[in-house]
């Protein structure tokens, strides 16, 4: 084997063994650079005789071309391998489902959904929506609603009181949305027909109670509002909300400072199989409180109880949401768990209506 064959064998082996472009370039410079082994051989051609140059020239040039070709081929192979490795590490699994758009992926909280459902139902009966502040005066939250001075609801263990102001008066986080009834009756003249959804606050926390919860109250004031009207309104609401053709209701005498007479309302249900169904069965479930507005409340709002009368009712929004949609615990409502919201939430474009359906 000649010296050229040995050199070619060694150079091609080094090219094949180059693991990256830097190592390959080092081999190229050592062979074909200005001081490379092949370049040194090419320089010797000038000192040869014409016969020697004719014999050695093609051999040395052939060596140069083969080494250059091997370097180029190896460089291409290394680039392809690097690309394959990058594609393997950065590849996208096209078999995954397409991600939903934000307006489809998002969810409406059940509380917001139920408030919209309630609003749609009562709007169909001619009710407007009234709102008021979460922080109320003692006068609007208690006194104007006929709560006596020693009533338990006025105590610290039931109500969140704020620090006294400059006059020594303490405001409260409203314990019900009833103060908005007072604000409405003082600001408007009868006839009045409103519902009042909103947040309320009480010292209570367990599986079915939280310190902050949601309530909706209804108020009707005119010359002839009566118990029969109240019963019809509540029946229509329960049928529409629970989406049943009919529901039996039972009115039990009760007591609230702001209504007289007052009643607790039970509705017909079935508890078979551990599931509550409305509009069927032989059981009863308490669902709301109601009554005729107390004459003292009317007087506190500047209305004459001999000229007008009215009725009011109140129901826990969180409670009826749990009943309708089968949610066993109230506390997750306010824990901001996206997994819970994805399970119980509603699509943003499924707006409840009596025509299209409350729940789509």
Secondary structure by P-SEA (a helix, b strand, c coil): ccaaaaaaaaaaaaaaacccaaaaaaaaaaccccccaaaaaaaacccccaaaaaaaaaaaaaaaaaaaaaaaaaaaaaaaaaaaaaaaaccccccccccccccccccccaaaaaaaaaaaaaaaabbbbbbbbccccccccccccccccccccccccccccccccccccccccccccaaaaaaaaaacccccccccccccccccccccccccbbbbbbbbbcccccaaaaaaaaaaaaaaaacccbbbbbbbbbbbcccccbbbbbbbbbbcccccccccccbbbbccccccccaaaaaaaccccccccbbbbbbcaaaaaaaaaccccccccccccaaaaaaccccccccccccccccc
